[in-house]
Amino acid sequence: MSNLPPEHTNLKAYQPFHGRFDPCRPIGVKFYSTPPNLYLGFQPPNLEQFPPDVALKKGTLWPALYDFYDNPYEAKGR
């Protein structure tokens, strides 16, 4: 689990404005991901670390900076 406050989530969503006279159909909800380092500030001392073999697979040494990407547009259960 990360050391980020619970009000900060990496996945954000917004709905683009669609005007009354817009000839295109509405897009719907769009999603984007923000990196965890935006909410961490300075690196605290003695931050928890992954074991070296796990860190190589995850791409970071610190669990607080790990950002798993789950595609929100992909159908679940494939």
DSSP file (Angstrom, degrees, kcal/mol; ACC not computed):
  #  RESIDUE AA STRUCTURE BP1 BP2  ACC     N-H-->O    O-->H-N    N-H-->O    O-->H-N    TCO  KAPPA ALPHA  PHI   PSI    X-CA   Y-CA   Z-CA
    1    1 A M              0   0    0      0, 0.0     2,-0.1     0, 0.0    63,-0.1   0.000 360.0 360.0 360.0 146.5    0.0    0.0    0.0
    2    2 A S        -     0   0    0      1,-0.1    62,-0.1    62,-0.1    63,-0.0  -0.373 360.0-125.1 -86.0 165.7    1.3    3.5   -0.7
    3    3 A N  S    S+     0   0    0     -2,-0.1    -1,-0.1     2,-0.0    61,-0.1   0.176  70.2 123.1 -91.6  16.1    2.0    6.3    1.7
    4    4 A L  S    S-     0   0    0      1,-0.1    36,-0.1     4,-0.1    -2,-0.1  -0.509  72.5-101.5 -80.7 146.3   -0.3    8.7   -0.1
    5    5 A P    >   -     0   0    0      0, 0.0     3,-1.7     0, 0.0    -1,-0.1  -0.345  33.6-116.8 -60.6 148.2   -3.2   10.4    1.6
    6    6 A P  T 3  S+     0   0    0      0, 0.0    -2,-0.1     0, 0.0    -3,-0.0   0.734 110.0  65.4 -64.2 -22.5   -6.6    8.7    0.7
    7    7 A E  T 3  S+     0   0    0      1,-0.1     2,-0.7     2,-0.0    -3,-0.0   0.635  89.0  79.4 -75.6 -10.8   -8.0   11.8   -1.0
    8    8 A H    <   +     0   0    0     -3,-1.7     2,-0.3    31,-0.0    -4,-0.1  -0.866  60.2 175.3 -99.9 117.3   -5.3   11.5   -3.7
    9    9 A T        -     0   0    0     -2,-0.7    25,-0.1     1,-0.1    -2,-0.0  -0.896  31.9-139.1-117.0 151.5   -6.0    8.9   -6.4
   10   10 A N  S    S+     0   0    0     -2,-0.3    24,-2.9    23,-0.1     2,-0.6   0.764  86.7  72.0 -79.5 -25.5   -3.9    8.3   -9.5
   11   11 A L  E     +A   33   0A   0     22,-0.2     2,-0.3    20,-0.1    22,-0.2  -0.821  63.7 178.8 -98.1 123.1   -6.9    7.8  -11.7
   12   12 A K  E     -A   32   0A   0     20,-3.1    20,-2.1    -2,-0.6     2,-0.3  -0.813   7.8-162.2-117.6 159.2   -8.9   11.0  -12.6
   13   13 A A  E     +A   31   0A   0     -2,-0.3     2,-0.3    18,-0.2    18,-0.2  -0.983  10.3 172.1-140.8 151.4  -12.0   11.5  -14.8
   14   14 A Y  E     -A   30   0A   0     16,-2.2    16,-3.2    -2,-0.3    -2,-0.0  -0.981  27.0-131.4-152.1 159.2  -13.7   14.4  -16.5
   15   15 A Q        -     0   0    0     -2,-0.3    14,-0.2    14,-0.2     3,-0.1  -0.962  29.4-128.2-115.9 116.7  -16.5   14.9  -19.0
   16   16 A P        -     0   0    0      0, 0.0    12,-0.2     0, 0.0    11,-0.1  -0.262  33.7 -96.8 -62.1 148.2  -15.6   17.3  -21.8
   17   17 A F        -     0   0    0      9,-0.1     2,-0.5    10,-0.1    10,-0.1  -0.410  36.2-164.9 -66.2 137.4  -18.1   20.1  -22.5
   18   18 A H        -     0   0    0     -2,-0.1    -1,-0.0    -3,-0.1     7,-0.0  -0.954  12.3-144.2-127.5 111.2  -20.6   19.4  -25.2
   19   19 A G    >   -     0   0    0     -2,-0.5     3,-1.2     1,-0.1     0, 0.0  -0.252  21.7-114.6 -73.4 161.1  -22.4   22.5  -26.5
   20   20 A R  T 3  S+     0   0    0      1,-0.3    -1,-0.1     3,-0.0    -2,-0.0   0.831 117.1  39.9 -63.5 -34.1  -26.1   22.5  -27.5
   21   21 A F  T 3  S+     0   0    0      2,-0.0    -1,-0.3     0, 0.0    -2,-0.0   0.205  81.7 131.0-103.1  14.8  -25.2   23.3  -31.1
   22   22 A D    <   -     0   0    0     -3,-1.2    -4,-0.0     1,-0.2     0, 0.0  -0.551  49.4-151.2 -69.3 124.6  -22.1   21.0  -31.3
   23   23 A P  S    S+     0   0    0      0, 0.0     2,-0.2     0, 0.0    -1,-0.2   0.701  72.9  79.2 -73.5 -17.5  -22.5   18.8  -34.5
   24   24 A C  S    S-     0   0    0      1,-0.1     3,-0.1    -3,-0.0    -2,-0.1  -0.578  89.3-107.3 -89.8 153.1  -20.5   15.9  -33.0
   25   25 A R        -     0   0    0     -2,-0.2    -1,-0.1     1,-0.1     0, 0.0  -0.419  50.2 -83.3 -73.5 156.1  -22.0   13.5  -30.6
   26   26 A P        -     0   0    0      0, 0.0    -1,-0.1     0, 0.0    -8,-0.1  -0.262  29.8-144.0 -61.5 145.0  -20.9   13.7  -26.9
   27   27 A I        -     0   0    0      1,-0.2     2,-0.2   -11,-0.1   -10,-0.1   0.848  31.3-149.3 -78.0 -36.6  -17.6   12.0  -26.0
   28   28 A G        -     0   0    0    -12,-0.2     2,-0.3     2,-0.0    -1,-0.2  -0.658  48.9 -10.8  95.4-157.8  -18.6   10.8  -22.6
   29   29 A V        -     0   0    0     -2,-0.2     2,-0.4   -14,-0.2   -14,-0.2  -0.619  60.9-159.5 -84.1 133.8  -16.2   10.4  -19.6
   30   30 A K  E     -A   14   0A   0    -16,-3.2   -16,-2.2    -2,-0.3     2,-0.3  -0.878   6.8-153.7-109.8 145.0  -12.5   10.6  -20.3
   31   31 A F  E     +A   13   0A   0     -2,-0.4     2,-0.3   -18,-0.2   -18,-0.2  -0.885  14.4 174.4-118.8 148.8   -9.9    9.1  -17.9
   32   32 A Y  E     -A   12   0A   0    -20,-2.1   -20,-3.1    -2,-0.3     2,-0.4  -0.985  22.3-130.5-149.4 156.9   -6.3   10.0  -17.2
   33   33 A S  E     -A   11   0A   0     -2,-0.3   -22,-0.2   -22,-0.2   -23,-0.1  -0.872  11.5-155.9-111.9 139.0   -3.6    8.9  -14.7
   34   34 A T        -     0   0    0    -24,-2.9    -2,-0.0    -2,-0.4     0, 0.0  -0.913  28.5-110.1-111.1 141.5   -1.4   11.1  -12.6
   35   35 A P    >   -     0   0    0      0, 0.0     3,-1.6     0, 0.0     4,-0.3  -0.402  20.2-125.8 -71.6 145.9    1.9    9.9  -11.3
   36   36 A P  T >> S+     0   0    0      0, 0.0     3,-1.6     0, 0.0     4,-0.5   0.754 102.9  73.5 -62.7 -25.0    2.2    9.2   -7.5
   37   37 A N  H 3> S+     0   0    0      1,-0.3     4,-0.9    28,-0.2     3,-0.3   0.685  82.1  72.1 -66.6 -14.5    5.3   11.5   -7.2
   38   38 A L  H <4 S+     0   0    0     -3,-1.6    -1,-0.3     1,-0.2     0, 0.0   0.810 105.7  36.7 -65.0 -28.5    3.0   14.5   -7.6
   39   39 A Y  H <4 S+     0   0    0     -3,-1.6    -1,-0.2    -4,-0.3    -2,-0.2   0.453 104.6  70.4-104.4  -3.1    1.6   13.9   -4.1
   40   40 A L  H  <  -     0   0    0     -4,-0.5     2,-0.2    -3,-0.3    -2,-0.1   0.836  68.3-174.3 -87.6 -33.8    4.8   12.7   -2.3
   41   41 A G     <  +     0   0    0     -4,-0.9    -1,-0.2     2,-0.1     2,-0.1  -0.557  61.6   9.5  73.6-138.5    6.8   16.0   -2.2
   42   42 A F  S    S-     0   0    0     -2,-0.2     0, 0.0     1,-0.1     0, 0.0  -0.481  92.9-101.5 -73.4 146.4   10.3   15.4   -0.8
   43   43 A Q        -     0   0    0     -2,-0.1    -1,-0.1     1,-0.1    -2,-0.1  -0.548  39.3-132.0 -70.2 119.9   11.3   11.8   -0.4
   44   44 A P    >   -     0   0    0      0, 0.0     3,-0.7     0, 0.0    -1,-0.1  -0.359  27.0 -99.5 -69.8 153.0   10.9   10.8    3.3
   45   45 A P  T 3  S+     0   0    0      0, 0.0     0, 0.0     0, 0.0     0, 0.0  -0.365 102.5  20.0 -69.8 153.5   13.8    9.0    5.0
   46   46 A N  T 3  S-     0   0    0      1,-0.2     2,-0.2    -2,-0.0     3,-0.1   0.837  82.0-179.2  57.8  38.7   13.6    5.2    5.4
   47   47 A L    <   -     0   0    0     -3,-0.7    -1,-0.2     1,-0.1    -4,-0.0  -0.471  36.6 -98.1 -68.4 137.7   11.0    4.8    2.7
   48   48 A E        -     0   0    0     -2,-0.2    16,-0.4     1,-0.1     2,-0.3  -0.223  43.9-154.4 -56.9 144.8    9.9    1.2    2.3
   49   49 A Q        -     0   0    0     13,-0.2    13,-0.2    14,-0.1    12,-0.1  -0.938  12.7-123.3-127.0 147.0   11.7   -0.6   -0.6
   50   50 A F        -     0   0    0     11,-3.2     0, 0.0    -2,-0.3     0, 0.0  -0.483  43.6 -95.6 -73.5 154.5   10.8   -3.5   -2.9
   51   51 A P     >  -     0   0    0      0, 0.0     4,-2.7     0, 0.0     3,-0.4  -0.421  44.4-104.9 -62.8 153.2   13.3   -6.4   -3.0
   52   52 A P  H  > S+     0   0    0      0, 0.0     4,-1.8     0, 0.0     5,-0.1   0.852 119.0  49.8 -54.3 -41.4   15.7   -6.0   -6.0
   53   53 A D  H  > S+     0   0    0      1,-0.2     4,-1.1     2,-0.2     5,-0.1   0.884 114.5  44.5 -67.7 -36.7   14.1   -8.6   -8.2
   54   54 A V  H  > S+     0   0    0     -3,-0.4     4,-2.4     2,-0.2     5,-0.2   0.890 109.8  56.5 -70.9 -40.1   10.6   -7.2   -7.6
   55   55 A A  H  X>S+     0   0    0     -4,-2.7     4,-2.0     1,-0.2     5,-0.8   0.873 104.3  52.9 -60.4 -38.0   11.8   -3.6   -8.1
   56   56 A L  H  <5S+     0   0    0     -4,-1.8    -1,-0.2    -5,-0.2    -2,-0.2   0.875 111.9  45.6 -65.4 -36.5   13.2   -4.6  -11.6
   57   57 A K  H  <5S+     0   0    0     -4,-1.1    -2,-0.2     1,-0.2    -1,-0.2   0.861 117.7  42.5 -73.4 -36.3    9.8   -6.0  -12.6
   58   58 A K  H  <5S-     0   0    0     -4,-2.4     9,-0.3     2,-0.2    -2,-0.2   0.696 105.0-126.2 -85.4 -20.3    7.8   -3.0  -11.2
   59   59 A G  T  <5S+     0   0    0     -4,-2.0     2,-0.3    -5,-0.2    -3,-0.2   0.546  80.1  69.7  87.2   7.5   10.2   -0.4  -12.6
   60   60 A T      < -     0   0    0     -5,-0.8    -2,-0.2    -6,-0.2    -1,-0.2  -0.990  67.6-141.5-152.9 152.6   10.8    1.4   -9.2
   61   61 A L  S    S+     0   0    0     -2,-0.3   -11,-3.2     1,-0.1    -6,-0.1   0.746  86.8  66.1 -83.2 -25.6   12.5    0.7   -5.9
   62   62 A W    >   -     0   0    0    -13,-0.2     3,-1.5     1,-0.1     4,-0.3  -0.866  66.7-150.8-109.2 125.4    9.8    2.3   -3.8
   63   63 A P  G >  S+     0   0    0      0, 0.0     3,-1.1     0, 0.0    -1,-0.1   0.809  97.7  64.5 -58.6 -30.6    6.2    1.0   -3.5
   64   64 A A  G 3  S+     0   0    0    -16,-0.4   -62,-0.1     1,-0.2   -60,-0.1   0.746 106.4  43.8 -66.3 -21.6    5.0    4.6   -2.8
   65   65 A L  G <  S+     0   0    0     -3,-1.5     2,-0.3   -29,-0.1    -1,-0.2   0.374  86.4 113.7-103.5   3.4    6.1    5.5   -6.4
   66   66 A Y    <   -     0   0    0     -3,-1.1     2,-0.5    -4,-0.3    -7,-0.1  -0.607  45.1-170.7 -77.5 132.1    4.7    2.4   -8.1
   67   67 A D        -     0   0    0     -2,-0.3     2,-0.3    -9,-0.3    -3,-0.0  -0.867   6.8-158.8-128.8  96.9    1.9    3.2  -10.5
   68   68 A F        -     0   0    0     -2,-0.5     2,-0.6     1,-0.0   -10,-0.0  -0.575  14.6-141.1 -72.9 133.3    0.0    0.2  -11.8
   69   69 A Y        -     0   0    0     -2,-0.3     2,-0.6   -36,-0.0    -1,-0.0  -0.875  20.0-178.5-102.4 119.7   -1.9    1.1  -15.0
   70   70 A D        -     0   0    0     -2,-0.6    -2,-0.0     4,-0.0     3,-0.0  -0.971  30.4-127.0-115.1 115.7   -5.3   -0.4  -15.5
   71   71 A N    >   -     0   0    0     -2,-0.6     3,-0.8     1,-0.2    -2,-0.0  -0.476  17.0-162.4 -66.7 113.0   -6.8    0.6  -18.8
   72   72 A P  T 3  S+     0   0    0      0, 0.0    -1,-0.2     0, 0.0     4,-0.1   0.694  87.4  55.4 -71.3 -17.2  -10.3    2.0  -17.9
   73   73 A Y  T 3  S+     0   0    0      2,-0.1     2,-0.3   -42,-0.0    -2,-0.1   0.608  86.2  96.0 -90.3 -13.5  -11.5    1.6  -21.6
   74   74 A E  S <  S-     0   0    0     -3,-0.8     2,-0.1     1,-0.1     4,-0.0  -0.591  84.9-110.0 -80.4 137.4  -10.7   -2.1  -21.8
   75   75 A A    >   -     0   0    0     -2,-0.3     3,-0.7     1,-0.1     2,-0.2  -0.433  33.9-120.4 -66.5 135.8  -13.6   -4.4  -21.1
   76   76 A K  T 3  S+     0   0    0      1,-0.2    -1,-0.1    -2,-0.1     0, 0.0  -0.496  89.3  32.9 -76.6 146.1  -13.3   -6.3  -17.8
   77   77 A G  T 3         0   0    0     -2,-0.2    -1,-0.2     1,-0.0    -2,-0.1   0.630 360.0 360.0  87.4  15.7  -13.2  -10.1  -17.8
   78   78 A R    <         0   0    0     -3,-0.7    -2,-0.1    -4,-0.0    -1,-0.0   0.491 360.0 360.0 -78.6 360.0  -11.5  -10.7  -21.1
